[in-house]
Amino acid sequence: MVKHIILWTLKDEFNNDQVKKEMKESLEALKDVVPGLLEIEVQIEKLDSSNVDVMLYSVLESEDALKGYAVHPAHVKVADTKVRPFTSSRSCIDFIC
C-alpha cells in the first residue's frame, strides 16, 4: 500500500470556508471513482498552530495505483477546477507502508 499526503496553502483571497468545503467534498468524492484509491480524507479544520490550510491523506493499493490516480480524468478535473486555482503552495509525500 502507498500513503499519499498533500499539504496546501490557499491564496489569501480564497482562504475561506466555502473554498475549503468544496475542495474537501470534491476530493473525497473520488474514493469510489478512482481505481485503487482505498481511503481519502481531507482535513480543513485546523488548530492555530498549523502553518498550512488543507491536508489530504489518502491510501492507495500500490505505486501503480498512485500513478493512475495522478492522471485519472476525475482526479485531474478536481485538481484543475477545485484545487490548483485556489492554492499558492503544495507539499507532498508518498511512501510505501
N, CA, C and O atoms as a MOPAC input file, in Angstrom:
PM7 MOZYME 1SCF
protein

 N      0.84600 1    -1.18800 1     0.00000 1
 C      0.00000 1     0.00000 1     0.00000 1
 C      0.88700 1     1.24500 1     0.00000 1
 O      2.03700 1     1.21500 1     0.43800 1
 N      0.32000 1     2.32700 1    -0.50000 1
 C      1.02200 1     3.60200 1    -0.58600 1
 C      0.18700 1     4.66500 1     0.11600 1
 O     -1.02300 1     4.75900 1    -0.09000 1
 N      0.84400 1     5.45500 1     0.93900 1
 C      0.18100 1     6.62200 1     1.53100 1
 C      0.61400 1     7.84900 1     0.73800 1
 O      1.78500 1     8.00700 1     0.39300 1
 N     -0.34600 1     8.69900 1     0.46300 1
 C     -0.16300 1     9.90800 1    -0.34400 1
 C     -0.73100 1    11.06100 1     0.47900 1
 O     -1.93700 1    11.13800 1     0.71000 1
 N      0.14900 1    11.94900 1     0.91300 1
 C     -0.25500 1    13.06100 1     1.78400 1
 C      0.15500 1    14.36900 1     1.11800 1
 O      1.29100 1    14.53100 1     0.67100 1
 N     -0.79800 1    15.29800 1     1.06400 1
 C     -0.53500 1    16.61300 1     0.47600 1
 C     -0.95200 1    17.68500 1     1.46900 1
 O     -1.96700 1    17.56200 1     2.15400 1
 N     -0.15900 1    18.72600 1     1.53200 1
 C     -0.46400 1    19.90900 1     2.33700 1
 C     -0.51600 1    21.11500 1     1.39900 1
 O      0.40200 1    21.33900 1     0.61000 1
 N     -1.58900 1    21.88100 1     1.49500 1
 C     -1.75000 1    23.05900 1     0.65900 1
 C     -1.88800 1    24.32000 1     1.50900 1
 O     -2.43300 1    24.29600 1     2.61300 1
 N     -1.38100 1    25.40700 1     0.96600 1
 C     -1.66500 1    26.74300 1     1.47200 1
 C     -2.53100 1    27.41300 1     0.41500 1
 O     -2.21500 1    27.39000 1    -0.77500 1
 N     -3.61800 1    28.00500 1     0.86400 1
 C     -4.52200 1    28.68500 1    -0.06600 1
 C     -4.05700 1    30.11300 1    -0.33200 1
 O     -3.41900 1    30.74000 1     0.51300 1
 N     -4.38300 1    30.60900 1    -1.50900 1
 C     -4.15800 1    32.01500 1    -1.80300 1
 C     -5.02600 1    32.83000 1    -0.85300 1
 O     -6.15100 1    32.43800 1    -0.54600 1
 N     -4.51100 1    33.95400 1    -0.39000 1
 C     -5.22400 1    34.76100 1     0.60300 1
 C     -6.66000 1    35.05200 1     0.19900 1
 O     -7.56400 1    34.96800 1     1.03000 1
 N     -6.88100 1    35.39000 1    -1.05800 1
 C     -8.22200 1    35.77600 1    -1.49500 1
 C     -9.20000 1    34.60100 1    -1.54600 1
 O    -10.40700 1    34.80500 1    -1.67500 1
 N     -8.68900 1    33.38200 1    -1.44800 1
 C     -9.54900 1    32.19500 1    -1.48000 1
 C     -9.54500 1    31.41800 1    -0.17400 1
 O    -10.10600 1    30.32400 1    -0.10500 1
 N     -8.93000 1    31.96000 1     0.85000 1
 C     -8.84800 1    31.25800 1     2.12800 1
 C    -10.13700 1    31.48200 1     2.91300 1
 O    -10.20100 1    32.30600 1     3.82500 1
 N    -11.16900 1    30.71600 1     2.52600 1
 C    -12.45900 1    30.83600 1     3.19100 1
 C    -13.10500 1    29.46000 1     3.29200 1
 O    -12.68200 1    28.50800 1     2.63700 1
 N    -14.13400 1    29.37500 1     4.12200 1
 C    -14.78000 1    28.09400 1     4.38700 1
 C    -15.39900 1    27.47100 1     3.14600 1
 O    -15.36600 1    26.24900 1     2.99600 1
 N    -15.95700 1    28.26700 1     2.26100 1
 C    -16.61200 1    27.72200 1     1.06800 1
 C    -15.61100 1    27.02000 1     0.14600 1
 O    -15.87000 1    25.91200 1    -0.32300 1
 N    -14.48100 1    27.65800 1    -0.11000 1
 C    -13.45200 1    27.04600 1    -0.95500 1
 C    -12.95300 1    25.75400 1    -0.32000 1
 O    -12.82000 1    24.73900 1    -1.00400 1
 N    -12.68000 1    25.78300 1     0.97000 1
 C    -12.19700 1    24.58300 1     1.66400 1
 C    -13.23100 1    23.45800 1     1.60600 1
 O    -12.88300 1    22.30000 1     1.37200 1
 N    -14.48800 1    23.79800 1     1.81800 1
 C    -15.55000 1    22.79300 1     1.80000 1
 C    -15.67000 1    22.15400 1     0.41800 1
 O    -15.82800 1    20.93800 1     0.31200 1
 N    -15.59700 1    22.95700 1    -0.63500 1
 C    -15.68600 1    22.42500 1    -1.99100 1
 C    -14.48200 1    21.55000 1    -2.33400 1
 O    -14.62800 1    20.53200 1    -3.01000 1
 N    -13.30100 1    21.94000 1    -1.87500 1
 C    -12.11400 1    21.10300 1    -2.07300 1
 C    -12.31600 1    19.74700 1    -1.40200 1
 O    -12.09500 1    18.70000 1    -2.01000 1
 N    -12.73500 1    19.78400 1    -0.15400 1
 C    -12.93000 1    18.56100 1     0.62400 1
 C    -13.95100 1    17.63900 1    -0.04200 1
 O    -13.67500 1    16.46000 1    -0.26500 1
 N    -15.10100 1    18.16500 1    -0.35100 1
 C    -16.17000 1    17.34800 1    -0.94000 1
 C    -15.75500 1    16.77100 1    -2.29300 1
 O    -16.01300 1    15.60100 1    -2.57700 1
 N    -15.12300 1    17.57900 1    -3.11500 1
 C    -14.73300 1    17.13200 1    -4.44800 1
 C    -13.64700 1    16.05600 1    -4.39000 1
 O    -13.71900 1    15.05800 1    -5.10600 1
 N    -12.65700 1    16.25800 1    -3.54700 1
 C    -11.58400 1    15.27400 1    -3.43000 1
 C    -12.07800 1    13.97700 1    -2.79700 1
 O    -11.74400 1    12.89300 1    -3.27500 1
 N    -12.85900 1    14.07300 1    -1.74300 1
 C    -13.34000 1    12.86600 1    -1.07100 1
 C    -14.30200 1    12.07000 1    -1.95000 1
 O    -14.44000 1    10.86100 1    -1.76700 1
 N    -14.96400 1    12.72100 1    -2.89400 1
 C    -15.87000 1    12.02600 1    -3.81400 1
 C    -15.12600 1    11.12400 1    -4.79700 1
 O    -15.75200 1    10.31600 1    -5.48200 1
 N    -13.81400 1    11.24900 1    -4.87600 1
 C    -13.02100 1    10.41800 1    -5.77500 1
 C    -12.88100 1     8.98000 1    -5.28800 1
 O    -12.48000 1     8.10600 1    -6.05700 1
 N    -13.20400 1     8.72400 1    -4.02900 1
 C    -12.97300 1     7.40100 1    -3.44200 1
 C    -13.60700 1     6.27700 1    -4.24300 1
 O    -12.94900 1     5.26300 1    -4.47800 1
 N    -14.80800 1     6.40600 1    -4.65500 1
 C    -15.48700 1     5.33400 1    -5.37400 1
 C    -15.37200 1     5.47300 1    -6.88800 1
 O    -16.06600 1     4.78200 1    -7.63300 1
 N    -14.50500 1     6.35700 1    -7.33600 1
 C    -14.36300 1     6.63100 1    -8.76100 1
 C    -12.99500 1     6.17600 1    -9.29300 1
 O    -12.90400 1     5.60400 1   -10.37900 1
 N    -11.94700 1     6.43300 1    -8.52700 1
 C    -10.58700 1     6.14300 1    -8.97600 1
 C    -10.17700 1     4.73700 1    -8.54000 1
 O    -10.16300 1     4.45100 1    -7.34300 1
 N     -9.84700 1     3.86500 1    -9.46900 1
 C     -9.41500 1     2.51300 1    -9.11000 1
 C     -8.16900 1     2.53400 1    -8.21700 1
 O     -7.22700 1     3.28900 1    -8.46000 1
 N     -8.18500 1     1.70200 1    -7.19600 1
 C     -7.03100 1     1.58100 1    -6.32000 1
 C     -6.97400 1     2.58700 1    -5.19200 1
 O     -6.09200 1     2.50100 1    -4.33800 1
 N     -7.89400 1     3.54100 1    -5.16700 1
 C     -7.94900 1     4.52000 1    -4.08400 1
 C     -8.77100 1     3.92200 1    -2.95700 1
 O     -9.99300 1     3.81400 1    -3.05800 1
 N     -8.09600 1     3.53500 1    -1.88300 1
 C     -8.74300 1     2.82600 1    -0.78300 1
 C     -9.32800 1     3.75100 1     0.26900 1
 O    -10.41200 1     3.49800 1     0.79500 1
 N     -8.61300 1     4.81600 1     0.57400 1
 C     -9.04800 1     5.78300 1     1.59000 1
 C     -8.67300 1     7.17900 1     1.11900 1
 O     -7.65400 1     7.37800 1     0.45900 1
 N     -9.52100 1     8.14200 1     1.47500 1
 C     -9.17700 1     9.53800 1     1.21700 1
 C     -9.89900 1    10.39700 1     2.24400 1
 O    -11.09500 1    10.23700 1     2.48500 1
 N     -9.15800 1    11.29500 1     2.83100 1
 C     -9.70500 1    12.22200 1     3.82700 1
 C     -9.06000 1    13.58200 1     3.60700 1
 O     -7.84700 1    13.68200 1     3.42300 1
 N     -9.86700 1    14.61100 1     3.62500 1
 C     -9.36300 1    15.97400 1     3.50200 1
 C     -9.70500 1    16.70700 1     4.79400 1
 O    -10.86600 1    16.77300 1     5.19900 1
 N     -8.68800 1    17.24900 1     5.42400 1
 C     -8.85300 1    17.95300 1     6.69500 1
 C     -8.81900 1    19.45800 1     6.43500 1
 O     -7.84600 1    19.98400 1     5.89600 1
 N     -9.89200 1    20.13700 1     6.82400 1
 C     -9.95500 1    21.59200 1     6.65000 1
 C    -10.08200 1    22.32500 1     7.97500 1
 O     -9.96600 1    23.54900 1     8.02100 1
 N    -10.31600 1    21.59300 1     9.04200 1
 C    -10.36300 1    22.18100 1    10.38600 1
 C     -8.97400 1    22.04800 1    10.98600 1
 O     -8.40500 1    20.95600 1    10.98800 1
 N     -8.42500 1    23.13200 1    11.49000 1
 C     -7.05600 1    23.08000 1    11.98400 1
 C     -6.89400 1    23.94500 1    13.22700 1
 O     -7.67900 1    24.85600 1    13.49100 1
 N     -5.87000 1    23.63200 1    13.96000 1
 C     -5.51800 1    24.44300 1    15.13000 1
 C     -4.74000 1    25.67100 1    14.68000 1
 O     -4.17900 1    25.68700 1    13.58500 1
 N     -4.70400 1    26.69500 1    15.51900 1
 C     -3.98000 1    27.92300 1    15.19500 1
 C     -2.48500 1    27.68900 1    15.01500 1
 O     -1.80700 1    28.49300 1    14.37500 1
 N     -1.97000 1    26.61100 1    15.56500 1
 C     -0.54800 1    26.31300 1    15.44300 1
 C     -0.16700 1    25.79100 1    14.05400 1
 O      1.01800 1    25.63800 1    13.75900 1
 N     -1.14200 1    25.52300 1    13.21300 1
 C     -0.88100 1    24.99800 1    11.86800 1
 C     -0.31800 1    26.08000 1    10.95200 1
 O     -0.60400 1    27.26500 1    11.12500 1
 N      0.49000 1    25.65700 1     9.97200 1
 C      1.00800 1    26.62500 1     9.00700 1
 C      0.63900 1    26.28000 1     7.56500 1
 O      1.24600 1    26.79100 1     6.62300 1
 N     -0.36400 1    25.40700 1     7.39800 1
 C     -0.98500 1    25.12800 1     6.10800 1
 C     -2.49100 1    25.18200 1     6.30000 1
 O     -2.97900 1    25.19200 1     7.43000 1
 N     -3.22700 1    25.21800 1     5.19600 1
 C     -4.67700 1    25.39100 1     5.28300 1
 C     -5.47600 1    24.10600 1     5.07600 1
 O     -6.53900 1    23.93800 1     5.67300 1
 N     -4.97700 1    23.20300 1     4.24000 1
 C     -5.72200 1    21.99800 1     3.88500 1
 C     -4.75700 1    20.82100 1     3.80400 1
 O     -3.63400 1    20.96100 1     3.31900 1
 N     -5.20800 1    19.64900 1     4.28700 1
 C     -4.41900 1    18.43400 1     4.20400 1
 C     -5.22300 1    17.33300 1     3.53700 1
 O     -6.39600 1    17.13400 1     3.85400 1
 N     -4.59800 1    16.61900 1     2.61500 1
 C     -5.18100 1    15.42300 1     2.02000 1
 C     -4.38000 1    14.22400 1     2.50700 1
 O     -3.15200 1    14.20500 1     2.42100 1
 N     -5.09100 1    13.22100 1     3.01900 1
 C     -4.48600 1    11.95200 1     3.43200 1
 C     -5.17600 1    10.86400 1     2.63100 1
 O     -6.40000 1    10.74200 1     2.67700 1
 N     -4.41200 1    10.07800 1     1.90100 1
 C     -5.02400 1     9.00200 1     1.13100 1
 C     -4.15600 1     7.75900 1     1.15500 1
 O     -2.94400 1     7.82100 1     1.35900 1
 N     -4.81700 1     6.62200 1     0.93800 1
 C     -4.15300 1     5.33000 1     0.86900 1
 C     -4.56100 1     4.69200 1    -0.45100 1
 O     -5.74200 1     4.61900 1    -0.79100 1
 N     -3.56300 1     4.23700 1    -1.17800 1
 C     -3.79400 1     3.57600 1    -2.45700 1
 C     -3.20100 1     2.17900 1    -2.41900 1
 O     -2.30100 1     1.89400 1    -1.62800 1
 N     -3.71300 1     1.31000 1    -3.28000 1
 C     -3.29500 1    -0.09000 1    -3.29200 1
 C     -1.81600 1    -0.28200 1    -3.57800 1
 O     -1.18800 1    -1.18700 1    -3.02900 1
 N     -1.25400 1     0.56800 1    -4.44000 1
 C      0.12000 1     0.35000 1    -4.89400 1
 C      0.67500 1     1.63100 1    -5.50400 1
 O     -0.03300 1     2.62700 1    -5.65700 1
 N      1.96200 1     1.58000 1    -5.84700 1
 C      2.57000 1     2.71300 1    -6.52600 1
 C      1.95300 1     2.89400 1    -7.92000 1
 O      1.80400 1     4.02000 1    -8.39400 1
 N      1.60200 1     1.79900 1    -8.55800 1
 C      0.91900 1     1.90000 1    -9.86000 1
 C     -0.44800 1     2.56400 1    -9.71200 1
 O     -0.85300 1     3.34900 1   -10.57000 1
 N     -1.16000 1     2.25100 1    -8.62600 1
 C     -2.44700 1     2.89800 1    -8.37700 1
 C     -2.26700 1     4.40400 1    -8.17300 1
 O     -3.08900 1     5.20000 1    -8.62700 1
 N     -1.19400 1     4.78600 1    -7.49100 1
 C     -0.89900 1     6.21300 1    -7.29700 1
 C     -0.64400 1     6.88900 1    -8.63900 1
 O     -1.12800 1     7.99400 1    -8.88300 1
 N      0.10800 1     6.23100 1    -9.50200 1
 C      0.37300 1     6.79600 1   -10.82700 1
 C     -0.92700 1     6.92600 1   -11.62500 1
 O     -1.12100 1     7.90700 1   -12.34300 1
 N     -1.81100 1     5.94000 1   -11.49900 1
 C     -3.09700 1     6.00400 1   -12.17300 1
 C     -3.98800 1     7.10300 1   -11.62800 1
 O     -4.69500 1     7.77300 1   -12.38100 1
 N     -3.95100 1     7.28500 1   -10.31500 1
 C     -4.71100 1     8.34800 1    -9.64800 1
 C     -4.29000 1     9.71200 1   -10.18500 1
 O     -5.13300 1    10.57300 1   -10.43600 1
 N     -2.99600 1     9.90300 1   -10.35800 1
 C     -2.47600 1    11.20200 1   -10.79600 1
 C     -3.02900 1    11.62900 1   -12.14900 1
 O     -3.21100 1    12.82100 1   -12.40000 1
 N     -3.29600 1    10.66300 1   -13.01900 1
 C     -3.75000 1    11.00200 1   -14.37700 1
 C     -5.21400 1    10.64500 1   -14.64000 1
 O     -5.72000 1    10.84400 1   -15.74500 1
 N     -5.88200 1    10.12300 1   -13.62700 1
 C     -7.29300 1     9.74500 1   -13.81300 1
 C     -8.10300 1    11.00300 1   -14.13900 1
 O     -7.95200 1    12.01600 1   -13.45600 1
 N     -8.95400 1    10.96100 1   -15.16000 1
 C     -9.70500 1    12.15600 1   -15.57800 1
 C    -10.52800 1    12.80800 1   -14.46300 1
 O    -10.62800 1    14.03400 1   -14.41300 1
 N    -11.11200 1    12.01800 1   -13.58000 1
 C    -11.89800 1    12.61500 1   -12.48700 1
 C    -10.99700 1    13.37100 1   -11.52400 1
 O    -11.36100 1    14.44500 1   -11.04600 1
 N     -9.81700 1    12.81500 1   -11.23200 1
 C     -8.86900 1    13.49800 1   -10.34700 1
 C     -8.33200 1    14.75700 1   -11.01100 1
 O     -8.24200 1    15.80700 1   -10.37400 1
 N     -7.97600 1    14.65900 1   -12.28100 1
 C     -7.44200 1    15.81800 1   -12.99700 1
 C     -8.47400 1    16.94800 1   -13.01500 1
 O     -8.12500 1    18.11500 1   -12.83700 1
 N     -9.74100 1    16.59900 1   -13.22800 1
 C    -10.79900 1    17.62300 1   -13.25000 1
 C    -10.91100 1    18.31500 1   -11.89000 1
 O    -10.99600 1    19.54200 1   -11.82900 1
 N    -10.91100 1    17.54900 1   -10.81100 1
 C    -10.98100 1    18.14200 1    -9.47200 1
 C     -9.75500 1    19.01500 1    -9.21900 1
 O     -9.87500 1    20.13800 1    -8.72900 1
 N     -8.58700 1    18.49900 1    -9.55400 1
 C     -7.36200 1    19.27400 1    -9.33200 1
 C     -7.37700 1    20.58500 1   -10.10700 1
 O     -6.97600 1    21.62900 1    -9.59200 1
 N     -7.84200 1    20.51800 1   -11.34800 1
 C     -7.82800 1    21.70700 1   -12.20900 1
 C     -8.90900 1    22.73300 1   -11.87200 1
 O     -8.75000 1    23.92000 1   -12.15900 1
 N    -10.01400 1    22.27600 1   -11.25900 1
 C    -11.13400 1    23.19600 1   -11.01200 1
 C    -11.35300 1    23.53500 1    -9.54200 1
 O    -11.87600 1    24.60600 1    -9.23500 1
 N    -10.96700 1    22.65400 1    -8.63400 1
 C    -11.27300 1    22.85400 1    -7.21600 1
 C    -10.04200 1    23.01000 1    -6.32800 1
 O    -10.16400 1    23.34100 1    -5.14800 1
 N     -8.84300 1    22.76800 1    -6.89700 1
 C     -7.63800 1    22.83100 1    -6.07000 1
 C     -6.63500 1    23.85100 1    -6.61500 1
 O     -6.40000 1    24.88000 1    -5.98200 1
 N     -6.05500 1    23.58200 1    -7.75700 1
 C     -4.95800 1    24.42000 1    -8.26700 1
 C     -5.28700 1    25.90800 1    -8.37600 1
 O     -4.43300 1    26.73400 1    -8.05400 1
 N     -6.48800 1    26.28200 1    -8.81700 1
 C     -6.76100 1    27.72700 1    -8.92900 1
 C     -6.74000 1    28.46400 1    -7.58800 1
 O     -6.59300 1    29.68600 1    -7.55700 1
 N     -6.88500 1    27.74100 1    -6.49500 1
 C     -7.05400 1    28.36900 1    -5.18200 1
 C     -5.83600 1    28.24100 1    -4.26800 1
 O     -5.81000 1    28.82400 1    -3.18500 1
 N     -4.82600 1    27.47700 1    -4.70100 1
 C     -3.68400 1    27.22200 1    -3.82700 1
 C     -2.44100 1    27.97600 1    -4.26600 1
 O     -2.20000 1    28.18000 1    -5.45500 1
 N     -1.66700 1    28.37900 1    -3.28700 1
 C     -0.41700 1    29.07800 1    -3.57200 1
 C      0.79000 1    28.17100 1    -3.38600 1
 O      1.84900 1    28.42500 1    -3.95900 1
 N      0.64200 1    27.11400 1    -2.58900 1
 C      1.75400 1    26.18100 1    -2.42500 1
 C      1.22600 1    24.78900 1    -2.12300 1
 O      0.12200 1    24.61100 1    -1.60800 1
 N      2.06000 1    23.80400 1    -2.46300 1
 C      1.70500 1    22.38800 1    -2.28900 1
 C      2.95500 1    21.64100 1    -1.87000 1
 O      4.02000 1    21.80700 1    -2.46500 1
 N      2.82000 1    20.82200 1    -0.84700 1
 C      3.87100 1    19.89700 1    -0.43700 1
 C      3.28000 1    18.50400 1    -0.44200 1
 O      2.11500 1    18.31400 1    -0.09300 1
 N      4.08600 1    17.52500 1    -0.84000 1
 C      3.58200 1    16.17000 1    -0.97200 1
 C      4.62100 1    15.18400 1    -0.45100 1
 O      5.82600 1    15.38800 1    -0.60300 1
 N      4.12600 1    14.10600 1     0.16900 1
 C      4.97400 1    12.97200 1     0.49500 1
 C      4.19600 1    11.71100 1     0.16100 1
 O      3.02000 1    11.58100 1     0.50300 1
 N      4.86300 1    10.79000 1    -0.50800 1
 C      4.31200 1     9.48700 1    -0.84900 1
 C      5.26300 1     8.44400 1    -0.29100 1
 O      6.48100 1     8.58300 1    -0.40100 1
 N      4.70400 1     7.39300 1     0.31200 1
 C      5.57300 1     6.34500 1     0.83200 1
 C      4.83500 1     5.01400 1     0.88700 1
 O      3.61000 1     4.95500 1     0.99300 1
 N      5.62600 1     3.95500 1     0.81000 1
 C      5.08200 1     2.60300 1     0.87600 1
 C      4.93500 1     2.21300 1     2.33700 1
 O      5.82300 1     2.45600 1     3.15400 1
 N      3.80500 1     1.60600 1     2.64700 1
 C      3.58000 1     1.17900 1     4.03600 1
 C      3.15100 1    -0.27200 1     4.07700 1
 O      2.91400 1    -0.81500 1     5.15600 1

